[in-house]
Amino acid sequence: MRAQKRSKKPAAAAGAPTGSLPGSSADVVVRPVRARDLDSVIAIDEQITGIGKADYWRERFLRYGGRGRQPCFFLVAECDGEIDGFIIGEVRDWEFGTPPCGWVFGISVRREARLSGIGTRLLDALCSSFRKAGVAKVRTLLVFDDMLVMTFYRSQGMMAAPIITLERNLTETIIE
């Protein structure tokens, strides 16, 4: 576990600064995901959501990271040989009658590494990939009451899009 690895470092002297937050140094590298990163991605997602979804993330890797397909992107933030966060997205063409744009499907940063700029660096790297793919907008969806995620995206300059999400419960009986 990551906490165990970090706990092996010598403790700071009493009253001495404890150093920077995890991932806050210039040593953070944002790069495409590799197969060996999947266990870390799965662990970060489970830490944040409380739900283990190993099969889901392996399928995401095959679809977005493992084949080098463009314009699909699955990036990780690595610091000191450890994965501190990830982001996944793709360019979608003409869905909902809108011009091609980048869609962020997921972003997550380890709790211990938050507030160190990793989320911003991940989103910036994904947006750069979207620009290179020729799109001028990025969008995402989120649960309306997830204030943490909403606050992050708003801090990155994102705002409401001209799209309304509708849904239908498929477990209810429909009378025909």
Backbone as JSON, one array per atom type, in Angstrom:
{
  "sequence": "MRAQKRSKKPAAAAGAPTGSLPGSSADVVVRPVRARDLDSVIAIDEQITGIGKADYWRERFLRYGGRGRQPCFFLVAECDGEIDGFIIGEVRDWEFGTPPCGWVFGISVRREARLSGIGTRLLDALCSSFRKAGVAKVRTLLVFDDMLVMTFYRSQGMMAAPIITLERNLTETIIE",
  "N": [[0.84, -1.19, 0.0], [0.38, 2.27, -0.57], [0.54, 4.13, 1.61], [2.03, 2.68, 3.44], [4.48, 2.51, 2.11], [5.26, 5.19, 2.07], [5.44, 5.65, 4.79], [7.81, 4.54, 5.52], [9.77, 6.36, 5.12], [12.16, 8.54, 6.66], [11.18, 10.16, 9.65], [10.27, 13.61, 10.08], [12.18, 16.03, 11.88], [11.21, 17.3, 15.12], [9.15, 20.1, 14.91], [10.17, 20.77, 12.42], [9.57, 21.6, 8.97], [7.24, 19.62, 7.16], [7.48, 19.17, 4.49], [6.45, 19.13, 1.0], [3.09, 18.63, -0.22], [1.93, 15.33, -1.14], [2.7, 14.64, -4.49], [2.9, 17.32, -5.19], [5.22, 18.32, -6.15], [7.5, 19.24, -8.82], [7.97, 16.89, -9.97], [5.83, 15.42, -10.85], [4.47, 13.54, -13.39], [2.44, 13.5, -16.18], [1.03, 11.07, -18.12], [0.28, 8.61, -20.72], [-1.76, 5.85, -19.69], [-0.52, 2.7, -18.53], [-0.47, -0.88, -18.69], [0.54, -1.89, -16.29], [-0.24, 0.07, -14.52], [-2.85, -0.31, -13.83], [-3.71, -1.61, -11.4], [-3.23, 0.4, -9.52], [-4.94, 2.44, -10.47], [-7.41, 1.17, -10.11], [-7.37, 0.89, -7.31], [-7.34, 3.6, -6.47], [-9.81, 4.48, -7.47], [-11.52, 2.8, -5.99], [-10.92, 3.68, -3.39], [-12.01, 6.26, -3.46], [-14.71, 5.95, -4.36], [-15.67, 3.81, -2.89], [-16.41, 1.44, -3.98], [-15.47, -1.56, -5.45], [-14.3, -2.03, -8.69], [-12.89, -3.68, -10.55], [-13.08, -5.21, -12.99], [-14.46, -3.42, -14.64], [-12.56, -1.31, -14.9], [-10.48, -2.64, -16.16], [-11.66, -3.19, -18.6], [-12.06, -0.55, -19.47], [-9.4, 0.19, -19.81], [-8.65, -1.47, -21.97], [-10.32, -0.41, -23.91], [-9.76, 2.39, -23.95], [-7.07, 2.85, -23.34], [-5.3, 0.76, -23.88], [-5.01, 0.16, -26.6], [-4.04, 2.27, -27.97], [-5.76, 3.87, -29.35], [-7.03, 6.67, -31.08], [-9.48, 9.13, -31.06], [-9.24, 8.59, -28.16], [-8.51, 8.82, -24.73], [-6.58, 7.97, -21.91], [-5.16, 8.86, -19.13], [-2.55, 9.06, -16.65], [-1.33, 10.4, -13.54], [1.83, 10.46, -12.36], [4.0, 10.24, -9.6], [7.03, 10.09, -8.04], [7.26, 7.4, -8.8], [4.78, 6.36, -8.23], [1.25, 6.1, -8.8], [-0.84, 8.81, -8.66], [-3.22, 9.83, -9.57], [-5.83, 9.83, -12.12], [-7.28, 10.3, -15.42], [-9.87, 10.11, -17.84], [-11.08, 10.16, -21.14], [-12.71, 11.11, -24.27], [-13.02, 12.1, -27.75], [-16.08, 12.98, -29.06], [-18.28, 12.77, -31.78], [-20.72, 14.81, -33.13], [-22.83, 14.1, -31.45], [-25.97, 14.4, -29.93], [-26.59, 16.47, -31.58], [-24.56, 18.35, -31.5], [-21.45, 19.96, -32.39], [-18.27, 18.2, -32.86], [-16.68, 17.4, -29.78], [-14.62, 17.27, -26.79], [-15.03, 14.83, -24.28], [-15.02, 14.3, -20.84], [-14.85, 11.45, -19.01], [-14.15, 10.49, -16.55], [-12.38, 11.41, -13.62], [-9.96, 11.23, -11.12], [-8.28, 11.61, -8.02], [-6.0, 10.53, -5.62], [-6.96, 10.77, -2.2], [-5.0, 11.69, -0.39], [-3.35, 13.13, -2.04], [-4.69, 15.25, -3.0], [-5.47, 18.73, -3.64], [-3.04, 19.52, -4.55], [-2.64, 20.19, -7.11], [-2.75, 18.16, -8.98], [-5.16, 17.23, -10.18], [-5.79, 19.42, -11.82], [-3.56, 19.4, -13.52], [-3.96, 16.94, -14.78], [-6.45, 17.39, -16.09], [-5.71, 19.56, -17.74], [-3.81, 18.3, -19.39], [-5.42, 16.42, -20.71], [-7.19, 18.15, -22.02], [-5.36, 19.39, -23.73], [-4.74, 17.24, -25.39], [-7.26, 16.92, -26.55], [-7.44, 19.35, -27.96], [-5.37, 18.97, -29.83], [-6.59, 16.98, -31.26], [-8.39, 18.4, -32.63], [-10.67, 19.63, -31.56], [-12.71, 22.17, -29.94], [-14.03, 22.44, -27.55], [-14.71, 21.17, -24.25], [-16.52, 18.79, -22.39], [-18.4, 17.42, -19.62], [-20.24, 15.15, -17.51], [-21.94, 15.16, -14.4], [-23.07, 14.13, -11.15], [-25.72, 15.95, -9.79], [-25.57, 16.8, -7.09], [-22.95, 16.49, -6.28], [-20.82, 18.19, -4.86], [-18.06, 18.47, -4.47], [-16.83, 17.56, -6.85], [-18.14, 19.26, -8.64], [-17.2, 21.76, -7.74], [-14.48, 21.5, -8.33], [-14.51, 21.3, -11.2], [-15.73, 23.77, -11.84], [-13.75, 25.48, -10.87], [-11.94, 25.15, -12.82], [-12.88, 26.56, -14.91], [-15.1, 25.55, -16.16], [-18.55, 25.47, -17.09], [-22.19, 25.43, -17.06], [-23.55, 23.56, -19.75], [-25.17, 23.72, -23.01], [-27.02, 21.57, -22.83], [-29.45, 19.24, -21.81], [-29.87, 16.69, -19.52], [-31.73, 13.77, -19.65], [-33.59, 11.08, -18.21], [-34.88, 7.73, -17.88], [-36.56, 5.44, -15.84], [-35.98, 2.1, -16.1], [-36.89, -0.06, -14.74], [-39.47, 0.15, -14.04], [-42.85, -0.8, -14.77], [-44.12, -0.5, -17.94], [-47.05, 0.49, -19.45], [-48.49, -0.63, -22.34]],
  "CA": [[0.0, 0.0, 0.0], [1.12, 3.52, -0.68], [0.8, 4.72, 2.92], [3.11, 1.94, 4.05], [5.72, 2.9, 1.45], [5.64, 6.54, 2.51], [5.74, 5.66, 6.22], [9.17, 4.06, 5.71], [10.68, 7.49, 5.03], [12.5, 9.05, 7.99], [10.28, 11.2, 10.17], [10.87, 14.94, 10.19], [12.51, 16.44, 13.25], [10.15, 18.08, 15.75], [9.11, 21.5, 14.52], [10.66, 20.97, 11.06], [8.53, 21.49, 7.97], [7.05, 18.24, 6.72], [7.69, 19.07, 3.05], [5.3, 19.42, 0.15], [2.03, 17.63, -0.31], [2.24, 14.32, -2.15], [2.37, 15.02, -5.86], [2.95, 18.75, -5.46], [6.51, 18.69, -6.72], [7.59, 19.27, -10.28], [8.24, 15.52, -10.4], [4.61, 14.78, -11.34], [4.46, 13.32, -14.83], [1.17, 13.03, -16.72], [1.38, 10.24, -19.27], [-0.73, 7.59, -21.0], [-1.82, 4.72, -18.77], [0.12, 1.44, -18.94], [-1.12, -2.03, -18.06], [1.01, -2.03, -14.91], [-0.88, 1.11, -13.7], [-4.26, -0.63, -13.56], [-3.97, -1.87, -9.97], [-3.28, 1.7, -8.84], [-6.18, 3.09, -10.89], [-8.5, 0.46, -9.43], [-7.3, 1.23, -5.88], [-7.75, 5.0, -6.3], [-11.26, 4.54, -7.68], [-12.19, 2.17, -4.85], [-10.75, 4.58, -2.24], [-12.9, 7.41, -3.61], [-16.12, 5.57, -4.51], [-16.06, 2.76, -1.95], [-16.88, 0.29, -4.74], [-14.44, -2.2, -6.26], [-14.78, -2.23, -10.06], [-11.7, -4.1, -11.29], [-13.42, -5.59, -14.37], [-14.8, -2.18, -15.35], [-11.35, -0.56, -15.23], [-9.72, -3.41, -17.15], [-12.33, -2.95, -19.89], [-11.74, 0.84, -19.86], [-8.02, 0.18, -20.29], [-8.64, -2.05, -23.31], [-11.02, 0.49, -24.84], [-9.22, 3.75, -24.01], [-5.64, 2.99, -23.08], [-4.47, -0.36, -24.3], [-4.86, -0.01, -28.04], [-3.51, 3.49, -28.58], [-6.78, 4.45, -30.24], [-7.31, 8.1, -31.0], [-9.2, 10.13, -30.04], [-9.54, 8.15, -26.8], [-7.36, 9.14, -23.88], [-6.6, 7.48, -20.54], [-3.9, 9.38, -18.64], [-2.29, 8.96, -15.22], [-0.34, 11.3, -12.95], [2.79, 9.65, -11.62], [4.94, 10.98, -8.78], [7.92, 9.19, -7.3], [6.99, 6.01, -9.17], [3.44, 5.96, -7.78], [0.14, 6.74, -9.5], [-1.61, 9.64, -7.73], [-4.52, 10.16, -10.15], [-6.06, 9.46, -13.51], [-8.37, 10.95, -16.14], [-10.22, 9.35, -19.03], [-12.01, 10.87, -21.98], [-12.62, 10.89, -25.71], [-13.7, 13.04, -28.62], [-17.34, 12.43, -29.58], [-18.7, 13.53, -32.95], [-22.1, 15.14, -33.51], [-23.85, 13.55, -30.56], [-26.96, 15.37, -29.44], [-26.64, 17.59, -32.51], [-23.51, 19.32, -31.23], [-20.19, 19.69, -33.1], [-17.34, 17.36, -32.1], [-16.08, 17.98, -28.58], [-14.01, 16.32, -25.87], [-15.84, 14.44, -23.11], [-14.31, 13.71, -19.7], [-15.7, 10.42, -18.4], [-13.79, 10.27, -15.16], [-11.12, 11.95, -13.1], [-9.87, 10.92, -9.7], [-6.97, 11.82, -7.41], [-5.94, 9.99, -4.26], [-7.29, 11.77, -1.18], [-3.78, 12.25, 0.2], [-2.65, 13.95, -3.02], [-5.56, 16.34, -3.45], [-5.07, 20.12, -3.38], [-1.66, 19.69, -4.95], [-2.62, 20.55, -8.53], [-2.75, 16.99, -9.86], [-6.39, 17.24, -10.97], [-5.63, 20.46, -12.83], [-2.58, 18.93, -14.51], [-4.6, 15.89, -15.57], [-7.44, 17.99, -16.98], [-4.98, 20.33, -18.74], [-3.2, 17.37, -20.36], [-6.49, 15.87, -21.52], [-7.65, 19.24, -22.9], [-4.34, 19.54, -24.76], [-4.96, 16.14, -26.33], [-8.47, 17.24, -27.29], [-7.1, 20.41, -28.92], [-4.6, 18.35, -30.91], [-7.53, 16.18, -32.05], [-9.16, 19.33, -33.43], [-11.91, 20.13, -30.96], [-12.56, 23.45, -29.24], [-14.77, 22.43, -26.28], [-14.68, 19.96, -23.44], [-17.72, 18.65, -21.57], [-18.49, 16.26, -18.74], [-21.48, 15.02, -16.76], [-21.73, 14.81, -13.0], [-24.26, 14.07, -10.32], [-26.01, 17.34, -9.45], [-25.24, 17.16, -5.71], [-21.56, 16.19, -5.98], [-20.25, 19.53, -4.78], [-16.6, 18.41, -4.59], [-16.5, 17.48, -8.27], [-18.64, 20.5, -9.24], [-16.27, 22.83, -7.38], [-13.26, 21.32, -9.12], [-14.73, 21.69, -12.6], [-15.96, 25.22, -11.9], [-12.46, 26.15, -10.68], [-11.21, 24.98, -14.08], [-13.53, 27.39, -15.92], [-16.23, 24.88, -16.8], [-19.87, 25.97, -16.68], [-23.31, 24.68, -17.63], [-23.57, 23.42, -21.21], [-26.52, 23.82, -23.57], [-27.54, 20.2, -22.93], [-30.23, 18.79, -20.65], [-29.84, 15.25, -19.39], [-33.01, 13.15, -19.31], [-33.46, 9.64, -17.97], [-36.11, 6.97, -17.67], [-36.36, 4.26, -15.02], [-36.35, 0.93, -16.89], [-37.42, -1.13, -13.9], [-40.91, 0.34, -13.89], [-43.67, -1.42, -15.78], [-44.69, 0.43, -18.91], [-48.3, -0.03, -20.01], [-48.54, -0.35, -23.78]],
  "C": [[0.88, 1.24, 0.0], [1.48, 4.11, 0.68], [1.96, 4.0, 3.61], [4.45, 2.32, 3.42], [6.19, 4.25, 1.95], [6.02, 6.55, 3.98], [7.16, 5.16, 6.5], [10.19, 5.19, 5.61], [10.98, 7.99, 6.43], [11.54, 10.15, 8.4], [11.02, 12.51, 10.28], [11.16, 15.24, 11.65], [11.38, 17.3, 13.8], [10.27, 19.54, 15.35], [9.6, 21.78, 13.11], [9.5, 20.88, 10.08], [8.44, 20.06, 7.46], [7.22, 18.1, 5.23], [6.4, 19.34, 2.3], [4.27, 18.31, 0.23], [2.45, 16.56, -1.3], [1.83, 14.83, -3.52], [2.5, 16.5, -6.15], [4.27, 19.2, -6.07], [6.45, 18.7, -8.24], [7.83, 17.86, -10.83], [6.99, 14.79, -10.9], [4.67, 14.72, -12.86], [3.08, 12.82, -15.23], [1.49, 12.32, -18.02], [0.24, 9.26, -19.55], [-0.63, 6.42, -20.02], [-1.09, 3.52, -19.39], [-0.58, 0.31, -18.19], [-0.71, -2.16, -16.59], [0.4, -0.98, -13.97], [-2.27, 0.72, -13.24], [-4.57, -0.9, -12.1], [-4.07, -0.57, -9.19], [-4.56, 2.46, -9.19], [-7.37, 2.47, -10.16], [-8.53, 0.83, -7.95], [-7.74, 2.67, -5.62], [-9.26, 5.11, -6.44], [-12.0, 3.93, -6.49], [-12.06, 3.03, -3.59], [-11.77, 5.7, -2.29], [-14.37, 7.01, -3.62], [-16.6, 4.56, -3.48], [-16.55, 1.5, -2.65], [-15.73, -0.26, -5.57], [-14.99, -2.53, -7.64], [-13.62, -2.67, -10.95], [-12.02, -4.45, -12.74], [-13.75, -4.37, -15.21], [-13.53, -1.46, -15.8], [-10.48, -1.32, -16.22], [-10.33, -3.23, -18.54], [-12.06, -1.54, -20.38], [-10.33, 0.91, -20.42], [-7.97, -0.37, -21.72], [-9.26, -1.09, -24.32], [-10.28, 1.81, -25.03], [-7.71, 3.84, -23.89], [-4.78, 1.94, -23.71], [-4.21, -0.48, -25.78], [-4.29, 1.22, -28.73], [-4.48, 4.16, -29.53], [-6.9, 5.94, -30.0], [-8.72, 8.26, -31.53], [-9.69, 9.74, -28.64], [-8.3, 8.34, -25.95], [-7.58, 8.64, -22.46], [-5.22, 7.84, -20.0], [-3.78, 9.17, -17.14], [-1.29, 10.03, -14.81], [0.55, 10.45, -12.06], [3.75, 10.56, -10.87], [5.75, 9.98, -7.96], [7.6, 7.72, -7.56], [5.62, 5.5, -8.78], [2.39, 6.72, -8.59], [-0.7, 7.49, -8.47], [-2.98, 10.01, -8.27], [-4.62, 9.72, -11.59], [-7.22, 10.26, -14.09], [-8.62, 10.14, -17.41], [-11.25, 10.13, -19.83], [-11.82, 10.54, -23.44], [-13.31, 12.01, -26.46], [-14.93, 12.33, -29.17], [-17.82, 13.35, -30.69], [-20.21, 13.61, -33.09], [-23.16, 14.47, -32.65], [-24.73, 14.67, -30.04], [-27.01, 16.6, -30.32], [-25.57, 18.64, -32.3], [-22.25, 18.96, -32.03], [-19.27, 18.81, -32.25], [-16.77, 18.1, -30.9], [-15.47, 16.87, -27.74], [-14.95, 16.06, -24.7], [-14.93, 13.81, -22.07], [-15.26, 12.72, -19.06], [-15.36, 10.18, -16.94], [-12.46, 10.91, -14.84], [-11.11, 11.63, -11.61], [-8.42, 11.1, -9.24], [-7.04, 11.25, -6.0], [-6.23, 11.1, -3.26], [-6.04, 12.46, -0.64], [-3.04, 13.19, -0.75], [-3.5, 15.11, -3.54], [-5.01, 17.69, -2.99], [-3.6, 20.37, -3.7], [-1.53, 20.0, -6.43], [-2.66, 19.38, -9.49], [-3.99, 16.95, -10.74], [-6.31, 18.25, -12.1], [-4.67, 20.0, -13.92], [-3.17, 17.83, -15.38], [-5.59, 16.48, -16.57], [-6.75, 18.81, -18.08], [-4.37, 19.43, -19.81], [-4.27, 16.77, -21.27], [-7.01, 16.93, -22.5], [-6.64, 19.5, -24.02], [-4.48, 18.45, -25.82], [-6.21, 16.39, -27.17], [-8.19, 18.31, -28.35], [-6.35, 19.84, -30.11], [-5.49, 17.49, -31.81], [-8.5, 17.08, -32.83], [-10.46, 19.82, -32.85], [-11.65, 21.37, -30.11], [-13.31, 23.5, -27.92], [-14.58, 21.1, -25.58], [-15.93, 19.96, -22.57], [-17.56, 17.45, -20.65], [-19.89, 16.24, -18.15], [-21.12, 14.7, -15.32], [-23.06, 14.8, -12.27], [-24.48, 15.46, -9.73], [-25.62, 17.73, -8.03], [-23.81, 16.8, -5.3], [-20.78, 17.5, -5.98], [-18.72, 19.53, -4.91], [-16.19, 18.42, -6.07], [-16.95, 18.76, -8.99], [-17.67, 21.65, -8.97], [-14.98, 22.72, -8.18], [-13.47, 21.8, -10.55], [-14.99, 23.19, -12.75], [-14.64, 25.98, -11.73], [-11.6, 26.06, -11.94], [-11.86, 25.75, -15.24], [-14.7, 26.72, -16.62], [-17.54, 25.43, -16.24], [-20.95, 25.14, -17.37], [-23.25, 24.7, -19.15], [-25.01, 23.51, -21.71], [-27.16, 22.44, -23.82], [-28.33, 19.91, -21.66], [-30.21, 17.27, -20.64], [-31.21, 14.76, -18.95], [-32.76, 11.67, -19.06], [-34.83, 9.03, -17.75], [-35.78, 5.73, -16.86], [-36.86, 3.05, -15.8], [-36.87, -0.22, -16.05], [-38.91, -0.99, -13.65], [-41.65, -0.33, -15.03], [-44.29, -0.34, -16.66], [-45.94, -0.22, -19.5], [-48.34, 0.37, -21.49], [-49.94, -0.49, -24.32]]
}
